[in-house]
């Protein structure tokens, strides 16, 4: 999924991609250089970190976090 497609999908679903002051630019998204899918989506639930997966674009990872 391309960055623009992820933004459009978020808008269609009524979701907000939360901007953050980090290297990836989105809340819950972490950049891991050198990987095929360098953006990791992760949230904290019940005191534990929950890995939501790795993605090709930061926007795609942010969409997963928003969902």
ZALONU-940268 format. One record per residue: x, y, z of N, C-alpha, C, O in turn; residue in three letters; residue number from 1. Coordinates in Angstrom, 2 decimals, padded with zeros to 5 digits, m for minus. Atoms other than C-alpha are relative to their C-alpha. Example, Ala and Ser with C-alpha at 12.3 -4.5 7.8 and 13.67 -1.06 7.14 Angstrom:
       nX       nY       nZ      caX      caY      caZ       cX       cY       cZ       oX       oY       oZ  code  pos
   000.89  m001.19   000.00   012.30  m004.50   007.80   000.90   001.20   000.00   001.94   001.18   000.66   ALA    1
  m000.82  m001.19  m000.06   013.67  m001.06   007.14  m000.77   001.09   000.73  m000.26   002.20   000.90   SER    2
//
This chain:
       nX       nY       nZ      caX      caY      caZ       cX       cY       cZ       oX       oY       oZ  code  pos
   000.85  m001.18   000.00   000.00   000.00   000.00   000.90   001.24   000.00   001.83   001.35   000.80   UNK    1
  m000.76  m001.24   000.08   001.37   003.39  m000.97  m000.43   000.96   001.10  m001.50   000.82   001.68   UNK    2
   000.27  m000.97  m001.05   001.52   006.30   001.47  m001.33   000.72  m000.23  m002.13   000.85   000.69   UNK    3
   001.24  m000.73   000.32  m001.28   008.20  m000.30  m001.22  m000.91   000.15  m002.27  m000.47   000.61   UNK    4
   001.11   000.95  m000.14  m003.47   005.09  m000.41  m000.35  m000.21   001.46  m001.53  m000.31   001.81   UNK    5
   000.24   000.17  m001.44  m003.05   004.64   003.36  m000.72   001.21   000.57  m001.64   001.06   001.38   UNK    6
   000.68  m001.22  m000.46  m004.05   008.28   003.97  m001.46   000.02  m000.46  m002.35   000.36   000.32   UNK    7
   001.36   000.02   000.53  m007.11   007.91   001.74  m000.85  m001.05   000.72  m002.02  m000.80   001.01   UNK    8
   000.72   001.05  m000.70  m008.10   004.66   003.45  m000.37   000.46   001.41  m001.47   000.19   001.88   UNK    9
   000.28  m000.53  m001.33  m007.84   006.33   006.86  m001.16   000.98  m000.05  m002.05   000.94   000.80   UNK   10
   001.07  m000.98   000.16  m010.08   009.15   005.66  m001.33  m000.70  m000.28  m002.36  m000.32   000.28   UNK   11
   001.19   000.77   000.32  m012.58   006.67   004.22  m000.59  m000.66   001.25  m001.81  m000.71   001.42   UNK   12
   000.44   000.69  m001.22  m012.73   004.81   007.55  m000.27   000.97   001.15  m000.71   000.56   002.22   UNK   13
   000.21  m000.99  m001.05  m012.95   008.06   009.54   001.04  m000.05   001.09   000.76   000.30   002.24   UNK   14
  m001.09   000.13  m000.97  m009.61   007.46   011.26   000.99   001.15  m000.15   001.08   001.78  m001.20   UNK   15
  m001.03  m001.04   000.01  m006.87   009.92   012.17   001.37  m000.66   000.19   001.55  m001.46   001.11   UNK   16
  m001.37   000.47  m000.16  m003.18   009.13   011.66   000.68   001.00   000.91   000.95   002.13   000.50   UNK   17
  m000.53  m000.91  m001.02  m001.68   010.64   014.83   001.47   000.31  m000.26   002.33  m000.58  m000.24   UNK   18
  m001.36  m000.47   000.25   001.43   012.68   014.07   000.76   000.04   001.32   000.20   000.40   002.36   UNK   19
  m000.85  m000.01  m001.18   004.32   012.37   016.53   001.36   000.56  m000.36   001.76   000.58  m001.53   UNK   20
  m001.34  m000.54   000.20   007.73   013.93   016.97   001.03  m001.12   000.16   001.78  m001.16   001.13   UNK   21
  m000.99   001.07   000.02   009.76   010.83   016.13   000.47  m000.19  m001.44  m000.03   000.48  m002.35   UNK   22
  m000.57   000.16   001.34   011.75   009.59   013.13  m001.03  m000.46  m001.03  m000.94  m000.08  m002.20   UNK   23
   001.03   000.48   000.93   008.72   007.86   011.58  m001.06   001.06  m000.26  m001.68   001.08  m001.32   UNK   24
   000.97  m001.08   000.16   006.47   010.87   012.13  m001.40  m000.32   000.47  m002.29   000.53   000.37   UNK   25
   001.33   000.39  m000.45   003.51   008.94   013.56   000.08  m000.71   001.35   001.04  m001.42   001.64   UNK   26
   000.10   000.65  m001.31   002.46   007.78   017.03  m000.07  m001.52  m000.18  m000.85  m002.02  m000.99   UNK   27
   000.02   001.45   000.03   003.18   004.09   017.59   000.73  m000.63  m001.16   000.68  m001.84  m001.36   UNK   28
  m000.73   000.49   001.17   005.34   003.80   014.47   001.49   000.26   000.21   001.89   001.37   000.56   UNK   29
  m001.44  m000.09  m000.22   009.07   003.13   014.69   000.74  m000.40  m001.27   000.41  m001.39  m001.92   UNK   30
  m000.78   000.27   001.20   011.61   003.26   011.87   001.16  m000.92   000.33   001.91  m000.67   001.28   UNK   31
  m001.07   000.98  m000.17   013.99   000.29   011.61   000.74  m000.11  m001.33   000.41  m000.97  m002.15   UNK   32
  m000.72  m000.02   001.29   016.45   001.05   008.78   000.64  m001.35  m000.34   001.02  m002.12   000.54   UNK   33
  m000.67   001.21   000.47   017.87  m001.76   006.68  m000.90  m001.21  m000.14  m000.44  m002.29  m000.52   UNK   34
   000.94   001.12   000.12   014.76  m003.95   006.72  m000.86   000.16  m001.25  m001.04   001.27  m001.75   UNK   35
   000.87  m000.03   001.17   012.51  m004.87   003.81  m001.25   000.82   000.29  m001.68   001.62  m000.55   UNK   36
   001.15  m000.79  m000.47   009.54  m003.44   005.73   000.48   000.75   001.24   000.38   000.23   002.35   UNK   37
  m000.71  m000.69  m001.07   011.26  m000.78   007.86  m000.85   000.73   001.04  m000.29   001.34   001.95   UNK   38
   000.82  m000.71  m000.97   008.27   000.61   009.77  m000.78  m000.98   000.86  m001.58  m001.77   000.35   UNK   39
   000.61   000.90  m000.97   007.11  m001.21   012.91  m001.14   000.73   000.70  m000.96   001.85   001.16   UNK   40
   001.14  m000.55  m000.72   003.66  m000.55   014.41  m000.09  m000.72   001.34  m000.07  m001.95   001.40   UNK   41
   000.04   000.58  m001.33   003.43  m001.06   018.15  m000.84   000.89   000.91  m000.73   002.11   000.86   UNK   42
   000.81  m000.73  m000.97   000.94  m000.05   020.86   000.17  m000.63   001.37   000.66  m001.76   001.50   UNK   43
  m000.06   000.50  m001.37   000.77  m000.45   024.60  m001.41  m000.30   000.48  m002.28   000.58   000.44   UNK   44
   001.30   000.43  m000.49  m002.18  m002.41   026.01   000.18  m000.78   001.29   000.94  m001.74   001.34   UNK   45
  m000.08   000.72  m001.28  m002.62  m003.50   029.62   001.39  m000.08   000.56   001.74  m001.08   001.20   UNK   46
  m001.36   000.00  m000.52   000.95  m002.55   030.48   001.01  m000.76  m000.84   002.18  m000.85  m000.47   UNK   47
  m000.89   000.77   000.87   002.41  m004.63   027.65   000.07   000.64  m001.38  m000.90   001.22  m001.86   UNK   48
  m000.15  m000.44   001.39   003.79  m003.65   024.24  m000.54  m001.08  m000.91  m000.21  m002.26  m000.77   UNK   49
   000.58   000.94   000.95   001.83  m005.26   021.42   000.50   000.37  m001.40   000.22   001.47  m001.89   UNK   50
  m000.52  m000.22   001.34   003.59  m005.58   018.06  m001.11  m000.28  m001.01  m001.67  m001.37  m001.04   UNK   51
   001.06   000.14   001.00   001.12  m005.00   015.22   000.53  m000.40  m001.37  m000.25  m000.70  m002.28   UNK   52
  m000.58   000.44   001.26   003.55  m005.85   012.44   000.96   001.00  m000.60   001.16   002.09  m000.06   UNK   53
  m000.94  m000.84   000.73   006.05  m004.38   010.00  m000.61   000.37  m001.35  m001.33  m000.42  m001.95   UNK   54
   000.63  m000.54   001.18   005.10  m002.25   007.01   001.01   000.72  m000.89   002.06   001.14  m000.42   UNK   55
  m000.88  m000.65   000.96   006.66  m000.75   003.90   000.02   001.52   000.15   001.04   002.16  m000.13   UNK   56
   000.05  m001.45  m000.15   005.51   002.81   004.64  m000.45   000.37   001.41  m001.15  m000.41   002.07   UNK   57
   000.40  m000.49  m001.31   005.06   004.85   007.81  m001.50   000.21   000.07  m002.12  m000.05   001.11   UNK   58
   001.44  m000.24   000.03   001.51   005.75   006.76  m000.79  m001.30   000.13  m001.83  m001.33   000.79   UNK   59
   000.65   001.30  m000.10   000.56   002.10   006.37   000.04  m000.51   001.45  m000.94  m001.05   001.95   UNK   60
  m000.13   000.39  m001.40   001.88   001.37   009.88  m000.90   000.85   000.89  m001.52   000.33   001.81   UNK   61
   000.84  m000.91  m000.78   000.07   004.44   011.28  m001.48  m000.36  m000.17  m002.25  m000.22   000.78   UNK   62
   001.38   000.43   000.24  m003.17   003.20   009.70  m000.32  m001.21   000.87  m001.41  m001.29   001.44   UNK   63
   000.18   001.17  m000.84  m002.74  m000.11   011.52  m000.16   000.41   001.47  m001.01  m000.14   002.17   UNK   64
   000.10  m000.49  m001.37  m002.20   001.73   014.83  m001.35   000.67   000.21  m001.99   000.47   001.25   UNK   65
   001.27  m000.71  m000.11  m005.27   003.90   014.20  m001.18  m000.96   000.08  m002.17  m000.68   000.75   UNK   66
   001.09   000.98  m000.01  m007.44   000.84   013.60  m000.09  m000.68   001.33  m000.95  m001.54   001.53   UNK   67
//
